[in-house]
Amino acid sequence: MDIIRNTNAISEWGASRRRQGSTIGFVPTMGALHQGHLDLIRQAKSDGHSVVCSIFVNPLQFNDPNDLANYPVRIEEDRRLLEKVGCDALFLPERENLFKGFEPERFDLGSLDEFWEGPIRPGHFQGVVNVVQRLFSFVRPDKAYFGEKDRQQLTIIQWVAKQRRWPESIIPCPTVRENDGLALSSRNLRLNQLERDAAPVLFQALTTIANNAFDTPVAVCLAMGRSIMEKEPLTSLEYLGIAHPETLEPLRAWPSSVGAIALIAARLGSVRLIDNLFLSNPRA
Ligand code: AMP
C-alpha cells in the first residue's frame, strides 16, 4: 500500500492509476479504524476500484474542542488493517497542506441540518461538507463510500453532491455492528467496561421501534424506545426520533408510501454515541 501525505502527490497517484485503466474508489475517514471502515474499503475493492482511504481528523467538524483533543489516533494499527484488506493507498494529509489557500464555503444544506445532530453540533455539517469537497478535489474519485451509521451526514453529502453536480457517485454502505448490536464507532474505544456493557441499549431502543413501526402510532413507538433508554441509568438520552428518509424531518405519523428512519443520540459518561435504523414500510 502506498502512503501519501501530500495533496499533489495523491492527485498524481490517481492520475497514474487512471492511465493504467483503473477507476478510483475513495473512503474518507478520521482513523482509529474498525470493521465498519474496513467494510467500506472491501465494498470499494469489490467494485473493482483502486482504493484510497484517507485519515484526517477534520478540525472543521468538531464543535467541541474536548472531543477533538480526545479523538483516538492509531495510525500504525490503521496502516496494518488497511494493508490486510488490500487498500491501495493511504492518504494522510497534513493540515497545513490540505488547507493551503482554503476559504471555507457556506453550503446550502436545505433544511437537512435543522434537525438531530444539526442544532446540537452547530457548524458540524458545514465542516464535513467543506472537507469532503476539499478531499474530493485532490483524490478525484469516481465513487466515494460513506456509512449509513452517520445517516444525516450521508443524506447531506448525497444532497450536496446532487445540487452541486459533483461528478463523484456517493455509495451508501450498511452499518456494521458488534454481536450485541452496538454500532462500531471509533468513539467506542473511550467507553469504560460498564459503559460498554450498557451501550447496546441504543440499538435495543431502535429495534423495539423497528418491531412496532407502521403498526403502532409513532408517538407510542417513541415512548417505548424512551422507556428502554430510561431503564439504563448510565445513558443520558439527547434525542430519539423518527424521520422522513429523504428530508429527515421529524414525523408524527407514518408515511404512506416510503419507509422511515429512527435516529438516536445518547451520552455514556463523556462519550457521545449516535445510531439509526431504517424502518421499512410494509405497504410501500
Ligand atoms: P469516521 O472515521 O467516523 O469519520 O467514519 C468514516 C466513514 O466510516 C463514514 O462514512 C462513516 O459513516 C463510516 N462508518 C463509521 N462507523 C461505521 C459502521 N459501524 N458501519 C459502517 N460504516 C461506518
Residues whose N, C-alpha, C, O or C-beta is under 5 A from the ligand:
A	BS01	AMP	P28 T29 M30 G31 G36 H37 Y145 F146 G147 E148 K149 D150 C173 P174 T175 V176 A183 L184 S185
